[in-house]
Amino acid sequence: MLKGKVKPDHLPANKFKLIVEGIEYTILSISGLEETLQVVDLPDRTRASGGQTEPIEFTMSIPAHHDVEVAAMELWYRQSKDPVAPTYKKLGVLIIESLSGNKRRSYSLIGLFPAGRTIAPDLEMANEGAMVELQWRMQCDHIEPLT
């Protein structure tokens, strides 16, 4: 059905990295990054763009045993709590690479900060030894394409 339609050297969903302040995080997963325009309802029952975008929220998971990355996230999370550090919002760069590494899409995540944490999966003695992940609920103000 799609054979011959999709060009070669696609961007796979498993070849990406997130860099924040020089730290390249080992990310196991990132939920969809959805940016939506604010809209206004007009008196004639139509809608128009409000010109601004809604804040973006997504979840990312990192391995709980990656000490440097966990320490960096925990420090950042503390900076986002009361008393909130003036530098708690950071600039992140999400890079998605093609199979060959010759093509990429990069996005600036502007005003990025951790807004919550979950330890997953549920901890139980009957588990066969699944890797523990720290899931971070992230917020950012804007996503800007770079390439």
C-alpha positions in Angstrom: 0.0 0.0 0.0 2.8 2.5 0.9 5.5 0.8 -1.0 7.2 3.3 -3.3 5.4 6.3 -1.6 7.6 6.7 1.5 11.1 7.9 0.7 14.0 5.8 2.1 16.0 6.7 5.2 13.0 7.5 7.4 13.1 8.8 10.9 12.4 5.9 13.2 10.5 6.4 16.5 13.3 4.8 18.4 16.3 7.0 17.4 16.1 10.3 19.3 17.8 12.2 22.1 17.0 15.1 24.4 19.7 17.5 25.4 19.2 20.0 28.3 22.1 22.2 29.5 24.7 19.9 28.0 23.2 16.7 29.4 22.1 14.1 26.9 19.4 12.1 28.6 18.9 8.4 27.9 15.2 8.6 27.2 13.2 5.3 27.0 10.1 7.0 25.8 8.5 10.4 25.1 4.8 10.7 24.7 3.4 12.7 21.8 4.3 16.4 21.7 1.1 18.2 20.8 1.1 21.9 20.3 -2.3 23.5 19.8 -3.4 27.0 18.9 -5.7 28.8 21.3 -9.0 29.5 19.5 -11.9 31.9 20.2 -15.5 31.5 19.5 -17.0 34.3 17.5 -20.6 35.6 17.8 -21.4 34.1 14.4 -20.6 30.7 15.8 -17.4 30.3 13.9 -13.9 30.0 15.4 -10.8 32.0 14.9 -7.2 31.6 16.0 -6.3 33.4 19.2 -2.7 33.6 17.8 -1.1 32.0 20.8 -0.4 28.3 21.6 -1.5 26.3 24.6 1.3 25.1 27.0 2.7 21.7 26.0 2.7 18.7 28.3 4.3 15.4 27.7 5.8 12.4 29.7 9.3 11.1 29.3 10.9 8.1 31.0 14.5 7.6 32.0 16.2 4.5 33.5 16.2 4.8 37.3 19.7 3.4 37.5 21.3 6.1 35.4 22.8 8.1 38.3 24.0 11.2 36.5 20.7 11.8 34.6 18.6 11.0 37.7 20.6 13.4 39.8 20.2 16.1 37.2 16.5 15.6 36.9 16.0 15.6 40.7 18.0 18.9 41.0 15.9 20.4 38.2 12.7 19.2 39.9 13.8 20.8 43.2 14.5 24.1 41.3 10.9 24.0 40.1 9.5 23.7 43.6 9.0 26.4 46.2 11.1 28.5 46.4 11.2 28.4 42.6 14.6 29.1 41.2 14.5 31.9 38.6 16.3 29.5 36.2 14.0 26.5 36.5 12.7 26.9 32.9 15.3 25.6 30.5 15.9 25.2 26.8 15.8 21.6 25.6 16.7 20.3 22.1 14.9 17.2 20.9 16.8 15.5 18.0 15.3 12.7 15.9 17.7 11.0 13.5 17.1 8.9 10.4 18.2 5.3 10.1 21.5 6.3 8.5 22.0 9.3 10.7 22.3 11.5 7.6 18.9 13.2 8.2 17.4 14.7 11.3 14.6 16.8 12.7 15.4 19.0 15.6 13.1 21.0 17.9 13.7 23.6 20.6 11.6 23.0 23.6 11.4 26.5 25.1 10.5 27.1 28.7 10.9 23.4 29.6 10.6 22.1 33.2 9.6 19.0 35.2 6.1 19.2 36.7 5.9 15.8 38.3 7.5 12.4 38.8 6.3 8.8 38.8 8.2 5.7 39.7 7.1 2.9 37.4 6.2 0.1 37.0 4.4 -0.8 40.2 6.8 -2.3 42.6 5.9 -5.9 43.6 7.8 -9.0 44.6 6.1 -11.1 41.9 7.6 -8.9 39.1 10.1 -10.8 36.9 12.7 -8.1 37.2 11.4 -5.4 34.9 13.6 -2.2 34.8 12.4 0.6 37.0 11.9 3.9 35.2 11.4 7.4 36.4 8.6 9.0 34.4 8.7 12.8 34.3 5.7 14.9 33.5 7.2 17.8 31.5 5.8 21.2 30.6 7.1 23.6 28.0 5.9 26.9 26.6 6.7 26.4 22.9 8.1 24.0 20.4 10.1 25.5 17.6 11.4 23.4 14.7 15.1 23.9 14.0 15.7 21.6 11.1 
